[in-house]
Amino acid sequence: MSSKQFLLDELNKKMSACSQCALRSGCKNVVPGEGSAEAEVMFIGEGPGQKEDELGRPFVGAAGKFLDEMLEAIKLKREDVYIANVVKCRPPGNRDPLPEEAAACWPWLLEQIKIIQPKLIVTLGRHSMERFLPNQKISQVHGKAMRREIKGIGKQVFYTLYHPAAALYNGSMRELLIQDFKRIPKIIKKIQEEK
């Protein structure tokens, strides 16, 4: 086991015991995240849904199946990337996380990023985007890579995508998301060339 994996496992244990906000009392499972501790790409969604809450794993419902398909299209598997969420517990009725709930989980997410040190963070949906790229419109920044300085993690490249769930109900959004997704390997290559 790599030292990164060990650190992530220890962090996940701490997350599972967290009760910093009211979400913990209403969910079945804390959903820290999953994937490779050595991942070059980290995907960050909004929060667990019903299926994720039941299984304790991120992106396992319909949106997760679509995410898996898009990963396959760029020759990656779930095991190659790391998938996490802004909040680690399911908001009741799948409502949007409240600002104080996102704030309570923020240190956990920062710690995950510090351990994994991904080359690229892909935000899935506007709630995830808002945590790292505040005051942006997803309709204007989706499909664009941006480098930002984030307190606690330093310089990081972010790439904003629409949430896979949005594409499930909207065919044109689906095509747009697939096109944006297919740029990920080019962005990683560019980041590697800049190093």
Sequence and secondary structure as in RCSB ss.txt:
>XXXX:A:sequence
MSSKQFLLDELNKKMSACSQCALRSGCKNVVPGEGSAEAEVMFIGEGPGQKEDELGRPFVGAAGKFLDEMLEAIK
LKREDVYIANVVKCRPPGNRDPLPEEAAACWPWLLEQIKIIQPKLIVTLGRHSMERFLPNQKISQVHGKAMRREI
KGIGKQVFYTLYHPAAALYNGSMRELLIQDFKRIPKIIKKIQEEK
>XXXX:A:secstr
  HHHHHHHHHHHHHHT  SSTHHHH S     EE TT SEEEEES   HHHHHHT SS SHHHHHHHHHHHHTT
  GGGSEEEESSSS  GGG    HHHHHHHHHHHHHHHHHH  SEEEEESHHHHHHHSTT  HHHHBT EEEEEE
TTTEEEEEEEE  HHHHHS HHHHHHHHHHHTTHHHHHHHHHHH 
